[in-house]
């Protein structure tokens, strides 16, 4: 039985190396998803007057689908060496099914994250009073526990993309340390990107708050923000693929990741 462990920094470095090695293919694969995401962000800025959980959900779903398609292509490249222009006709049906499963899993993960964020904001608002509802406190602790347990499912879309059993993964990769390691991987991957993206985020929010902001300024800041987000997705998805390789082992089911 494989020990569900992986080297956080080794997987991070290998993830970064794989993205740089395949930068041309990944850039071409990301063009349409990034354009769609940019368009949706512009619509949110100019056409949505009141931002609610419902509007966040409606705009999140197509963005999540675009990101799922990009990560699906990247995952298939890393694991099977498959590129969008060399798919065998006999594999088209299974590949389509794998994408559907991967996209559904990714969107469910995003919806769960949005639900937890909304509930956290609700708890923070309710907790401002003099008395705190004990049931809300219990619900908050339960949510925290579920979030910690569910961190390991943040990479379930990769399993869907390669046809690996989610049930087998859950039984094989268990324990709180796995979730903690996964959080560590997220932080290790995100830190270099955040150092560069922080000025972009500051510029984006400054553009939103300026009274004389132009469409060109908003569009430029939005494009930069979207590019940074897709870079983060690419690096984390690649690092997560290598982490799964270490946890699940190089066996027939995994089919041997290309390194």
Residue pairs with C-beta under 8 A, 6 or more apart in sequence:
1 172
2 172
2 247
2 248
2 249
4 172
4 173
4 174
4 175
4 178
4 247
5 177
5 181
5 246
5 247
6 181
6 185
6 242
6 243
6 246
6 247
7 246
8 181
8 184
8 185
8 188
9 188
10 242
11 185
11 239
11 240
11 242
11 243
11 246
12 185
12 188
12 189
12 235
12 239
14 238
14 239
14 242
14 259
15 189
15 235
15 236
15 237
15 238
15 239
15 240
15 241
15 242
16 235
16 238
16 239
18 78
18 238
18 242
19 26
19 234
19 235
19 238
22 74
22 77
25 77
25 83
26 70
26 73
26 74
26 234
29 70
29 73
29 74
29 84
30 70
30 230
30 234
32 66
33 66
33 67
33 69
33 70
33 230
34 66
34 223
34 226
34 227
34 230
36 62
36 63
36 66
37 63
37 66
37 67
37 226
37 229
37 230
38 219
38 222
38 223
38 226
40 59
40 62
40 63
41 222
41 225
41 226
42 218
42 219
42 222
43 59
44 51
44 55
44 59
45 208
45 218
45 222
48 55
48 59
53 114
53 118
56 114
57 111
57 114
60 110
60 111
60 114
61 107
64 103
64 106
64 107
64 110
65 103
65 107
67 106
67 230
67 233
68 99
68 102
68 103
68 106
68 107
68 157
69 99
69 103
70 230
70 233
70 234
71 102
71 106
71 157
71 158
71 161
71 233
71 234
71 237
72 98
72 99
72 102
72 103
72 157
72 161
73 84
74 234
74 237
74 238
75 102
75 157
75 158
75 161
75 162
75 237
75 241
76 82
76 95
76 98
76 161
76 162
77 83
77 258
78 238
78 241
78 257
78 258
79 161
79 162
79 241
79 254
79 255
79 257
79 258
80 162
80 255
80 258
81 258
82 95
87 95
94 163
98 160
98 161
98 162
98 163
99 161
101 160
101 161
102 157
102 158
102 160
102 161
103 157
103 160
104 160
105 156
105 157
105 159
105 160
105 166
106 156
106 157
109 153
109 154
109 156
109 157
112 150
116 143
116 147
119 139
119 143
120 140
120 143
123 136
123 139
123 140
126 132
126 133
126 136
127 136
148 176
148 179
149 179
151 179
151 182
151 183
152 170
152 173
152 178
152 179
152 182
154 182
154 186
155 182
155 240
155 243
155 244
156 166
156 169
158 237
158 240
158 241
158 244
159 165
159 166
159 169
159 244
160 166
162 254
162 255
164 248
164 253
164 254
165 253
169 248
172 247
172 248
173 247
173 248
178 247
181 243
182 243
185 236
185 239
185 240
185 243
186 236
188 239
189 232
189 235
189 236
189 239
190 232
190 236
193 228
193 231
193 232
193 235
196 228
197 225
197 228
197 232
200 221
200 224
200 225
200 228
201 225
203 221
203 224
204 221
204 222
204 224
204 225
207 213
207 217
207 218
207 221
208 218
210 217
241 257
242 257
242 259
244 254
245 254
245 257
248 254
250 256
250 257
